[in-house]
């Protein structure tokens, strides 16, 4: 019978039953080194895909794609998805999922608009009200998941339906026009203000997104709270035995996620100019897409918020590149679908290192 790959049995010359156990020296093959390296740096895969995508479309389109305007246009297309993706990332790192992120985003923007145009409140108070509503929705999610112990999928699916209905009932399905916002509450459109650097165009929303991602990346990698988030996603029982306050940390994650969705709602007003209860219909799916392509494990405990940002940029690169090539938009969905399945397959392959 073939020997175990871990141990080798050597018998003595006199055919006695004495056995000597020799352990593997721990040497890895080249593939093993790659697998282990990707496990330690989960954002490396989406970064490689992003660079390769930019290079391919750059070769096909030349200066048409590599122009500062085109490259910054990608950022303008993905900053809302990226902002919602930050919230989704925090929840998925705890081995959960939040299907209510898009609805919370829209509800927060609707509350901001109604506070100004229905109740006559100052824009500053309206913004605080919208942010508070987002955090409160996240708090409800967190309590139900952490203390009532309901599955995150069911909780957030139910909250998505509740918030979606509340959006339409509260706003009476009315849209606040861009002209009215600009005249009475320009603060609501703050994140849509543009800054030109040569032919490159940035918005305050893009700048804010980058700063928020850097801050969250620091919190996840260099604070006790961040280590606890990863520990809960990896094994909540082991985390609790090691002294992590699992329930309180979970609630804090969902509250922060709700708050970030509310910020995304404020950004959404700046992005589209108006406030509509029907906006952001695909935010849930798009945020999960960015997270998965970004190399964040759906099993929790592994991934990087930078990877999520790279994942969102990959979608933006494919969308713009294929559009500039004059191809049918359905090709974008097809290729993104392939990327999603490939990303999950790569994640399963990388996770074998820790198995």
Buried (B, 14 or more C-beta within 10 A) or exposed (E): EEEEEEEEEEEEEEEEEEEEEEEEEEEEEEEEEEBBEBBEBBBBBBBEBBEEBBEEBBEEBEEEBEBEEBBBBBBBBBBBBBBBBBBBBBBBBBBBBBBBBBBBBBBBBBBBBBBBBEEEBEBEEBBBBBBBBBBBBBBBBBBBBBEEEBEBEEBBBBBBEBBBEBBEEBBEEBBBBBEBBEEBBEBBBBBBEEEEEEEBBBBBBBBBBBEBBEEBBEBBEEEEBBBBBBBBBBBBEEBBEEEBEBBEBBBBBBBBBBBBBBBBBBBBBBBBBBBBBEBBEEBBEBBBBBBBBBBBBBBBBBBBBBBBBBBBBBBBBBBBBBEBEEEEEEEBEEBBEEBBEBBBEBBEEBBEBEE
